[in-house]
């Protein structure tokens, strides 16, 4: 796998991507449940440990890395964001663009309404 950017070190223990977390790191994943090792019910010893892997969030439309989080109601999200993108990350700018593109919502009826605009 070739990344287009350098991954930052782990925010919990400072190791580089691909290295094992330092003991007690709150960012280490449990290989059995996927939760945080320090707070899950599995205590090990584990047959293997999951090395640090930086997983970044990307806006599904423009590719912005780690877009700033924002909140809208579920109703508003489902109204403006097309169905294939509703479970994806979007940056605020792309979300606002959907609102401009679909001011009456993305599920505009295509027949039987008499509305051709």
Beta strands, then each sheet from edge to edge (+ up, - down):
end
